[in-house]
Amino acid sequence: MVIHEGLPTQLPDIDPDETQDWIASFDALLDERGRERARYVMLRLLERARQKQVGVPALRSTDYINTIPPEREPWFPGDEEIERRIRAFIRWNAAVMVSSANRKGLEVGGHIATYQSSASLYEVGFNHFFRGKDHPGGGDQIFIQGHASPGIYARAFLEGRLDEQQLSRFRQEVQHGVGAGLPSYPHPRLMPDFWEFPTVSMGLTAINSIYQARFNRYLQNRGIKDTSEQNVWAFLGDGEMGEPESLGAIRIAAREELDNLVWVVNCNLQQLDGPVTGNGKIIQELEANFRGAGWNVIKVIWGREWDELLARDVDGVLVNQMNTTPDGQFQTFSVEDGAYNREHFFGPDPRLRKMVEHMTDRQIEKLPRGGHDYRKVYAAFDAATKHTGQPTVILAHTIKGWTIDALEGRNATHQMKKLTMADLKKFRDRLYLPISDRDLETTYEETGTAPFFHPGPDSPEIDYMFERRRTLGGSLPRRVVRSTPLELPGDKMYAELKQGSGKNKIATTMALVRLLKDWMKDPGIGKRIVPIAPDEYRTFGMDSMFPSAKVYDPAGQTYESVDRALLLAYKMSPQGQMLHEGISEAGAVGSATAAGSAYATHGEHMIPFYIFYSMFGFQRTGDSIWAMADQLARGFLIGATAGRTTLTGEGLQHADGHSPLIAATNPAVVHYDPAFAYEIAHIMRSGLERMYGTGGPEGQGENVIFYITVYNEPVSQPAEPDDVDVEGILRGFHRIGVAEGDGPRVRLLASGVAVPWIEDAARMLREEWGVAADTWSVTSWNELARDAVAAEEWSLLHPSETARTPYVTEKLTGSDGPVIAVSDYMRAVPLQIARWVPEDYRVLGAEGFGFADTRPAARRFFHIDAQSVVVQALQALADAGEIDPAVVEKAFTQYRIDDPTAVSGVLQEGGDA
């Protein structure tokens, strides 16, 4: 059914008689000519109304037919027969690759059916539309559907970019030598010269492609690079559109008129194990979604053989049958023979039966879906690239597993990884490949799989492929790094942070933002910085940037800001530097990923600075950050109100006690939890140098991401000591206080906002209990643990050499006493280093869920405040026999560390944010 909206039934009728005449005329048309004719006339009237600029509600979906009629299809400029043969070669090699990977004794999995359904979609692009890196306009960015990777490898094999041995080692990346095989999916980190975008985490392709297209416009509008000839293509599955990230940001693309973005949704009507929406029509549903969001929608549903039938459909009975047949039934039609289709699709209405009476059952069976018709797909791609003012989505109807009889349209295709000899012979025959039964059987008997096929480097098909790619700017996919290292700021930039805050107290969030402001003024890196925030710039004190840096909006500011009279008024500009993503952490990571990988996609170093509130950045978008790392992006992620108790007025869901653990699971993320401004200065400088300097491979920066947790609690910022241990700050911890006096000794470790607690604890231990304490600021529990794991790994692999000592062990060996660790995170964070601490190691942490209260109350509740550290230190000394256990009992009673009401009168400084 056509779904429409906004009918003005509530409006007054100023001429009821005239209205009744129109309704009577419509009723007469309906009675005399039927519903289909009446519907057709209504559609034409709506079309005419729009032509005459009469405002009428927009249709959210159209008939279940091709958007582009035959008479509007452009001339197809290619050699269709040669391109058909190329597709056949690629189809065969892609299927053989996966089948080979599942021969007995190997069986590493893979996906055969996805590429078979989308081969025509990709080949139209590769032969006619996708512009490569050597194109004068800079080349397109292609997001390839993850499960279609075998087809992309198979094309690269024909081009000579991959060899037969690599294809035979699909999903075998280390057993033949690192890099000798091929990864399962598009993974730039695993094939950094080949893949450009990681896409197999479903849903992320969609949102990341939107923010990539948007970032292209950002670079253009800011005058950093001309991206006017670059398009972003994203290939998606109809089942994948069920992921929230797939449709969650489509309004952004429409609002910013991203006509440099084309989505191609392969609508084979199947998810992994069944229909996408068996009782409905996913193409119609998606059309409604996209039209409603403001996209240009092109449907490619039927192949050219249907055109003649539709031309005969004078009564609209065929279109009605197409409109009302559910997807589950279309899937059944795709696997049944022509006789079944004649009886069940065309049979219910005599007019339909008459329409196909001249056709054989075989001809009916082979009536194609539009996504397999080269000319239909070409027409859609051509229209998409010429459309202006809107992003375009192409909804292409295909059959999963197309051309492989054993797989076509069946629910089990996701589990079918291996083709039998009979399957292979049918497949070969359908593709008209010149492979004899003898060669097929011999190879199968010797290797357990079929042979790959290559027509020879001098064949007309290979010449054609090379000619097309030369014309379009070179082979794809391809990742190229052409950026040059940046001129980074020197010592002077960091001098202010190293001076401390004097008598004032400032939060580490504010110290970091102050440095960012100075960076943005630097002639070498200033314009390269991309500040990104979901909806919290004012929270982080960054509203002072609005008047100068401005918020990016391609439309500029078309209204008078409500705060226009203020010094720090909200300002928007097409040349704005700040990306304000609204309430969308997923969108913010999309922007960070596009900016952080611009050194490769555009040859331009950009420095994303994504600052987010509490744990919402890392917890909510961990998968997106993983994809960011896979894309070899670089940049800074700032958890700007970190910790379980510093933001405790907000309550449970804002209480970050675990983001360092999530960060630790990502090998590319370097996490720091600094306590002081001077530590921030060294850490941020290190991040710039590591990511954007010349210290990485081949003089390029390292492909890492710096995650820095800072706090909203004002604290006294000490000046940098003359003997500051910079190496310790960067490697994970450094000593900030040396034990004074005689008597029992302990060592207190803390990170971030907890460092002042151990400084208070050290004072109390000395003044009240006669215990001397060393204090250490742990800037990174994660990096200490990684260093220790790496040391053990090296020692395992070098048994004849002296074992390496982890850095944390080496540094703590020079002092005495039990070690007490505390942080504003759960115990698991400091427990990462437990194995390598050379003495008794006790850990305090904020376990469980957070809640709303004052900081002193929360810290007493979690037993992580200074008094709790004192009691834990005394208990460790008592257990070691160095003090009387009665001392511990006395301290426990005195401090009441089990009673949050004991601190109800303690005031706190700073607001909740």
N, C-alpha and C positions, 0 to 999 in steps of 0.2 A: 504494500500500500504506500501511496505517497503520504508522507506525514507533513502537515503544515501547522503553523503556529500563529498566534496573534490575531485571530479573526475578531474584528471589532464589534462583537455582538452587543456590547453595552452602549454603543453610540445611539443618539436619538435619530429617528427617521423623519426628515423634514418633508418628504413627499411619499407617503405610504402607497398612494395609488400607482405612481410610477414604479415604485419598488415592486409592487405586486405584479405589474405587467412583466417586468424582467423575470421574476420568479416563475410566472406562468409560462413564459417562453422557454425557460430552462426545463420546466417539467414536461412540456410538449416534446422538446428535443429528446429528453430522457425516455419518454414513452414510445416515441416513434423510431428512434435510432439506437437506443440502448445505452447502458452505462459507459461503455468504452468510448463511444462517439461523444457523449456528453463530457466526459473527462478530458478528451482531447481538445474540444472546443474551449473548455475552461483554461487549460494550460496555454493555449494560443492567446486567449484574452489576457492572461497574466503577463505573457511575454510582450504583448502589444502595449499593455499598461506601462511596463517598464520602459519600452522604447519611447513612449510619450511622456516619460518622467512623472508618471502618477505613482505615488508611494503606495506599494502593496506589500503585504507580508512575504518574506522570502520562503521558498520551498526548502525544506531541510533534506529532502531526498528526491531523487528523480527515478524514472523507470529503470528496471534492471536490464539496461542495454548500454552499449558503448556511448560515452559522452560525445565522441567525435564521429559523425556519420560518414559513410564511405565517400560521399561527394566532397567532403572537406579534408580528406586525407591528403597529405603532401606526396609528391613524387618520391619514391624510395631510391636513393642515389647509389646504393650498393649493389654488389653481385650476389643475389639471394642464394643461388645455388652453391657458390663457393662458401658463403657464410653458413649455409646449412651443413656442409661437410665439415667445416671448422667446429661447429657446435657438436657434431657427431664425434669427432676425435676427442674433444674435451669431455663430453659426457662419458665416453668409454673409459678414458684414463682416470677420471675422477672416481667412477664406480669401482674400477679394478684396484685403485689405490686403497680404498676402504676395505674391499673384499680381501685384498692381500694382507692387510693389517689384522685380519681376523682368521687367518689360516691356523690350523691346529698347532698348538704349542706357542702361539703368539697371542692372538685374541685380545687386542688392546682397544677394540671398539672403533667408533666413528659413525658418520652419518652419510648415507647414500642418497636419501630421497630429497632432501631440501634443495640441493643444487640442481637435481634433475628437473624439479618443478620451476626453477628460476633461471635456467641456462639462457633462454632467449632474452630475458630482462637484462642480464649482465652483458651478453654479447652485443646487443644493440648499443649499449653504453660504450663498451670497449672499442667497437668498430666505428662509432659515429659521434660520440658525445664527450666522453671522459677525457679532459685535457691533462696531459702529463706535466712533470716538473720542468721540462724544457720548453713548454709553451710560452710565447712572449708575455701572455697575461699572468703567468705565475702558476697555472695549473689548478685543477679542481681538487677538492678533498672528498675521498670516497670512503664511506663507512659501509663495509661489506658484512652482510649477515654472517654471524659466526659459524653456523652449521653448514654454510656454503663453501667453506675454505677448500675442500678437495677440488672443486671446480677451478678455483683461482690458482691453486698449485698446478693443476693440469694445463691451464693456459700458459703459465710460466714455463712449463716443460716444453711445450711446442715452440716457445720463443727462445729456448736455449738458456733461460735463466736458472732453471733447475735441471738436474740430470735424472736419469732413470733410477739410479741408486738411491737418490734422495726420496723419490716417490715411493720406492719400495720400503723405505724406513719411516713412513708416516707414523707418528706417535711413538717413535723410538729415538729419543733425543740424546741419550747418553751412552747406551750400551755399545754403540758403534763408534763412540768418541763424541765429545761435546760439540754440538753444531753439525753433526753429520746426518742427522735426521730432521724431520719436520714436526713442528708443534701441532697440536690438535686444531687450534683456532687462531684467529688473528691476534698475535701477541708481539707487539713491537719490542718488548724487552728481550724476547727470545730470538727474534729475527729483526734486529734494528735497522737493517738496510732494506728490508722488504715491507713488512707491515707498518702502517702508520697509525692506525686506530684500533684499540682493543674493543671488541663488540659482542663477545659471547655472553656477558652478563646481561640477560635480557632486560630491556627497558632503558638501559643506560645509553645505548646507541641513539635512541630517539632524543632524549633530553640533551645529550652532549652535542649532537649534530645541530640542534637549535642554537645552543650557546656558541658553537664554533662559527656558524653563519653570522651570528650577532657580533662576535668578536672580530670577524673579518670587516664588518662595517665600522666597528669601533676603531680599528687600525686606519681605515680609510678616512673617517671623519676627523681623526686627530692628526692626519697628515704624516703618519709613520710609514705607511705603505699603501700603494695603489692596489686595491683588491677588487676593482670594479669588474674584472673579467673572470673572477674565480667563483665557481659554484660549489656548493656542498650537496653531495648526493648521499642519502642514507637508505639502505636496503633493510627492510624490516619484515617480520612475519605477522600474519593476522592474529595468531595466537598470542604473540608477544605484545600486542596492543592492549592486552589485559593487565599488563604491569602498570602501576600508577604513574611511574616516570614516563611511560610512553605518551600519554595524553595530557599529563599534568602541566606541561609548559607550552602547549600549542598556541595558546592565546598570546604568548610573548612574541612568537614568530609572526602572527598576524598583526598584532599591534604595532610592531616595528617594521612592517612591510618588507619582510625578508624574502624578496623575490630571487635571492641568490641561493635559496634552499629548495631542494626537491626530495621528497620522500617517495620511495617506491615500496609499496606494501604488497608482498607476495601473498595473495589470498588463495591459498590452496585448501581453505576451509578446515584444515586439520591442525590440532595442537600436537603434542607429542603422542598422546594416546587417546585419540578420539576427535570428534568434530569440535570446532571452536564454539559454535552455537548451533547445534543440530536442529533445534526447533525454530530458529530465527534465520536472519540473513545478515551475516557479519559485514558484507560490503555496504549494504544499505545503512546499517548502524553506524559504521565508520564515516560514511558520507555525511550523515546527519551531524555527527560530532564535529567533523572538520568544516562543513559549511557553516554550522552555527558559530564556530570559533573564528570564521573569516578567511578560511583557506580557499584557494582555487582547487577544485576536485575534478579529476579526470578518471573516469571508469573505463577499464579495458576488460570487458567481460566475455565477448564472443569473437571467435575467429572469422575470417572473411567468408567461409562457407555458409555462415548464418545470414549474410547480407541479403542473399536472394530470397531466403525464407521470410525475413523481416519485410522485404519489399512487397511480398505477397500478402502481408498481414493487414488487409484493408479493414478488417473488423476489430483489430487489436487483440484478437484472441491469443496469439502467440506471446505478445508482450504481457498479457494478463497471466498466462501460465508461467512465464519467467518470473513475474512479480510475486506470485503466490506460492511457488515451490520452495520449501525450506532447504537450508544448506545440507542437512543430513540426507535428504532425498537426492540432491545433486551429487553428493558423494557416492551414493548407491548407483546412480546413473553412470558415473565414471568407471565403475568396475563391472557393470553388466554389459551384455552384448546388444547389438542393434535391435534385435527382436524385442528384448525387454524394454528398451527405450521407446520403440515404436508403440508398444502396447500401453506403457505406463506414463510416458510424458506426452506423446502425441495422441494416444488412443482415447482419452476421456471425452474429447470433443470431435465430432465428425469434420468440422472445418480444419482442425489440426491434422487429422488423419489424411485428409485430401491434400493438404499442403505438402506432405512428404511421400505421397503415393508413387512418385516417379523415382524415388531413391531406394537403393538396396539397403538391406539391414547393415551391411558393412559400411556403407556411406554414412548412415545415421550414427553408427557406433563411433566413427572417426570425426564427427562434427567437433571442431576444436574449441577449447577455451581461449579467450583472447590473449592471455599472457604467454601463450605459445606461438602466437602469430607475429612474425617479425615486423610486418608492415603496420599492424595495429599498435604494436609497442613503439615503433619508430615515430608514428604519428603523435602518440602521447608524449614521448620525450621531447619531440620537436616543439609541441605546443607549450610544454612546461618551461623550456628554456627561453621561449619568446614572451612568456607572460610577465607582466610588470605589476608591481604594487601589492602582490600577495605571494606567500609561499604556496607551493603546489604539492599536492599529494596525488600519486597515481595508484589507484586500487586495481590491481591486476589479478584477474581470475585465472588460476592454474590448477593443475592436478599434481598432488604430491607423488614423487616417484615416476613422473611422466617419462615414457619410452622404455621403462623396465617393467615388463608384464607382471613379474612376481610382486612388484611393490606398488603399482599404480593405485592411488586412492585408498589404500588399506590402512586401517587403524594401527596395525602392527608395524608400520614402516620404521618407526623409531627404533624398534628392537631388532630389525632385520639388517644384519651387518655383513652377511656372507651370501654370495651368489653361487648356486650350484652350476654344474656343467650345462645342464639343460637351460637354466636361466641365462647363462652367458651366451649360449648359441642363439637364443631368441633375441636377446639384446643386440648382439652383433648383426643379425639379419635385419632387425628393425632400423639400425643405423646405416645399413649398407656398407659395412666395413670389409675391406679385402683381407680378412684373416681366415685362413683355411681351418677346417675341422682338425686336420692333422696337427697344425701348429698350436691350435688352442688346446688340444688334448695332450700333446707332448709337454707343453709348458705347465699345464695344470698338474700332470702326473709328476713332473720333476720338482716343481716348486710349491704346489698346493694352491696355485692361483693362475690367473690368465696373464698373457703378455700385454705390456703396454704397447700403444701404437703411435708411431710418428711417420708422417708421409715422406719424410726426407727434407733436409734443409733447403733444397732447391725446388721444392714442389710449388705449384701455383698457390696453394692454400697458405703456406708459410710466407711466401712473397707478399701475398695480400695482407696478411696480419701485420707484417713489418711496415708495409706502405701505409696502412691505416694508422698505426701507432706513431710512425714518423710524422705524419701530417698533424696528429693531435698532440705531439709533444713528448713522446717517449712512453716506455712501458709503465704499467701500473699493476698492482700497488708498488710504491717505491717510497722509501723514506730517505731524505737527504738532509744533511746538516751543513748549512752554508753560512751560518752566523759567525761573527767575529767576537772575540772576548771584549767585554766592556772595560772602560777606564773607571776603576773603582775609587771611591773616596779614601783619603789617607787618615793619619792619626788625628788631625784637627777635628774631623767630623765627630769623634767619639769623646773629646775632651770634657764636654759639659757633663755627660752621664758619669764620668769617672770622678767628678768632683764631689759627688754626694749631694744630699739635700739640705745640709746644714741643720738649722733648728726646725725646719719644716718636715712634715711627713708626707710622702707621696706613695701612691700605689705603683707596683711594677707595671701595671697596664698603662698608667700615665707616662712612666719613664720610656716605655717602648714606643708609645705614640709620639712622644716628643722627638725621638730619634727618627721615626718615619717622616715627620714633618721636615726635618733637616735633610733627610735623604731626597725628598721631593724637590728641594731647592738646588740639589747638586747638578752641575752642568753635564756630568758624565752619565748618571743613572736616573736623574729626576724624572724625565718624561717617560722612562721605561717602566716606572712603578705603576701597578694597577691595583689601587685600593678596592677591596671587595667586602661588602657587608650585607647580610640578609636584611636587617631592619633596625640596626643598632648604632649607627654612626654617632648619634648624640650621646648614647650610653657610654661610649668609649672616649668621649671628649674630642671627637673628630669633626664636630660641627664648625670648628674654626677653619676647616679646609674648604667649606662650601663656597665662600666668596671668591677664592682664588682658583682652586682646582676644579670646582663645580662637579655636579652629578651629571653623568652621561645620559643624554636622551637625544635620539636622532631628530626629534621634532623641536628640540629646544624647549623653552618655557613659554607656553601660550596663555598663561594666566598670571595674575598678580598674586604673589605668594602672601599667605596670611601673616607671615612674620617679616614682610618686606621692609618694615621700618627698623628692624633689629640689625645690629652690626653683623651678626652671624646668621643672616637670613638664608633660607634654602634656595639655592641657585642651580638651574639646569641649563645644559648647553649641548649642542651636537659635538662640540670639541671637549666636553667634560672628561675628566680623568677618572672620577670615582664611579664605580659600578655599584648601584644601590639595587639589590635584587629583591626587595620586598621580603615577604615571609616565605622564603624558599632557600633552605640550606642546600638542597639538591641543585638548584640553579646556580648558587654561588660556587659550588665545586665545579659545575660545568664551565663557568667562566674562568675559574682558577686553572682548570685543565687546559682550556684553549690558550690562555695567556702563558702558562708555564711550558707549553710545548711549541710556542710560536718560533722559537729558535730553529726548529726543524721544519714545521709546516710553512713558515714564512721567511725563514732566514733572518728573523729579527728577535733579539733578546728582549723579552718582557719579563717583569718581576711581579708576579701576583702576590698580593699581601691580603690574604683572606682572614678577616678578623671576625670571630663569632662568639656567641654568648654561651658561657658555661659548657656543658657537654653536648649541646645540640649539634655542633659541627662534627665531632668525631663519632659520637655514638650513632647519630641519625644517618650519617652518610659514609660509614666505613667502607661499604662496597664501592662507592664512587671514588673514594680516595685510593682504594686499591687499583681501580681502573686508571686513575691519574698516574699512579706509580708505573703501571704497565705501559702507559703511553710515554714514559720517560720524561714526564713533565717535572719542572722544578719550581720552587717558590716557597713562600712562607705561609704556614697555617698558624693562626694565633688563637689559642683558647684564652679569651681575654677576661673571663671571670671564673677562673678555675677553682678547684678544690671543693671538698664536701661541706666545709663549714664557713667559707668566706662569703658565700652568697646565701647563707642559710635562711635569711628572711623569706626567700622565694619558696622554699619547701622542697619536697621529695624529688620531683622530676628535674629540678635545676641543680641538684647536688652531685657534682662530678667527683666521684671517688675512684674512677676506674679508667679514664681515657688514656693514661699512659700504658695500660695493659693492652688496650685495643691498638694503640700506636706500635707497641712492641711486636705485634703480629705482622706488621708490614715491614719487610726488609728494607724498603727505600726510605722509610720515615726516620729521621733523626730527631729524637725528642729531648728537649731540655726543660728543666723546671727551675729557673733561676730565682734567687732570693733578692738580689740587689741590682741596682741600676748598672754598676760597673761590670757585673757579670753579663748583663744583657748586651752591653756594648761589645764585649769580646765575642759573645755567641752570635750576635747579628752580623758582625764583621766576618766571622768565620763562615757563616752561611753564604754571604755574598761571594767570598773568595772561592769557596768550594763549588758553588753552583754556577757562578758567572765569571770566574777567573780562568786561569790557564792550567790549573792543577790536575784536571781530569785526563782521560785518555786522549791522545793525539792533540794535546793542547786545548781541549775543550773542558768545560766544567763537568762536575759529577752529576749524574742523574739521580739526585736525592731530593727529598722534601724536608724542610725544617719545620717541625711542630714545636711551638714554644708556648708553655702554659704560664700565664701571668695572672695577677690577682688584683681585686678591687679594694683591698684593705690598705689604708695608709700606714706606712711604716717609715721609720727613720732610715734614710739611705746613707750608709757610711761612704766616705771617700775611699777610692781604691788604695790599698796599702802599697807602700814603696816596693815591698818584696812579693807582690801578687804572683800567685802561681798560675800563669795563663794556661800552661799545659794541663794542669789539673782541672781548671774550669772547663776546658774543651773536652777533656777525656772523661769527665764525669764527677769528680769531687776534688775539693781542696780544703786544707786546714785553715780556719779563720780565727781560732783561739787556742792557745797553748795552756795546758794545765798549770796552775799556780799553787805553790805550797807543797808540803809533804802529805803523807797519809795515803789512804786508798785512792786508786785512780780509775776513772772510767773514760770512755770515748763516746761522745754524743754525735750522731749523724742526723741531719734533717735536710729537707729540700723545700724550695719555694717559701711559702708563707710560714712554714713551720720553723725556719731557722731562728727567728726571734724567740721562739719558745725554748729552744735548747740553750740559747744565750741566757735567758732568765733562769733556766734550770741549772746551768753551770754556776751562776751566781749563788743561787740558793744552796746548792750542794756545798759550795766553798764556805759560805757565811754561816749556814745553819747546821751542817752535818760534817764539816771537816773533810770533804771529799774533793779531790782535784779532778777537773774534767777538761779534756781536749774537745774542741767543737769543730765539726766539719760541715761545710755546705756542699750538699750533693746536688750538683747541677743536672745530673742525668743518671738515674738508676738504670735506665734501659741501656745506655752506652756502656756503663760498667759491666752489666751482665753480658752484653754482646762481646765486649773485649775478652771476658773470661771464657766464654764459650769458644771464641776463636782461638784462644791460647790452648785450650784443651784439645781442640780439633787438630791444631798444628802438632801438638805433642803426640797425638795418636798416629799421625801420618809420618812422624819422624822419630821412630822408637830408638834409633841409635844416637840421637842427639839429646843434649840437656833439655829437659822440659821447660817450656816457657811459663813464667809466672804471671798470672793475671794482674792487671794494674792495681785493682783494689787490694789484693793480697800484699803486693809489694809495698804500697803506701802505708797500710795499717801495721805491717810488721815492725815498723820503727817506733811504735808506741805500745803502751801496756794498758791492761784492764779490759773488762767486759765492754761490749759494743752495744749501745742502745740506739735504735733507729726509729724515727718518727716522721710522718708526713701527713698532709691533709687528704691522703688517699687511703684506700683499703690496704691491709697488711701485705697483700700479694705484690704490691708495687715494690717496696723495699726488700721483700723476701726473695726477689729475683737474684740477689747477690749472696744469699745465705751460705751457699756451698763454699764460697771463696773467702769468707771472713775468717781470719785465723784464730779468733777467740770466741768465747761465749757470745752469742748474738741474740739480742732480744728486740722484738719489733712491736711497735704500737701503730695502730691505724684506725681509720674511721670505717668500721665494719657495719654492714646492714644498710637500710634505707635512710635517706636524709629526712629532715623535717624542718619546720620553721621555728626559729627562736633567735636569740642573740648568739654571737660567736662564742663568748665565754661559756654560755650554757651548753651549746652544742659540743664544744671541745671537752668540757667536763663530762658530758654524757658519753662521748666516745672514748674517754680516757686518753686524750692525746695532748692535753695542755701541759704547761711547764711543770705543774705539781705532779701530774701523772708520770712525767718523765723522771722526776726526782724519785718517786716511790719505786719505779721500775729499776732505776739505777741502783738504789739501795738494796732492792731485793736480789739483784744479780750479785752484788758484793757479798750479801749474806749467804747466798748459795755457794759462793766461792770460799766461804769461811773467813772473809776479811773483816766483817763487822758482825756485831751481835744481831740476831734476828729481831730482838726487841726494838731495835732502832727502826726497822721497817714498819713494825706495828705502830710505833709512835708517830712516824711520818704519815701513815695512812689515816690515823685518827685525827691528826692535826689538820691535814689538807682536805679531808672528806672527799676524796676523789671519786667515791661511788655515789655522790649526792649532788645533782645539778642545782638543787635549790641553794647550795652553799655559795653560788656565784650570781644569785638573782639580782644582787645590787651592784654588780660590776658593770660599768658603762662601756660602750663600744664606740669606736670612732668610724666615721664614714657611713654612707648609706648602703642599702642592700645591693646597689649596682655600682 
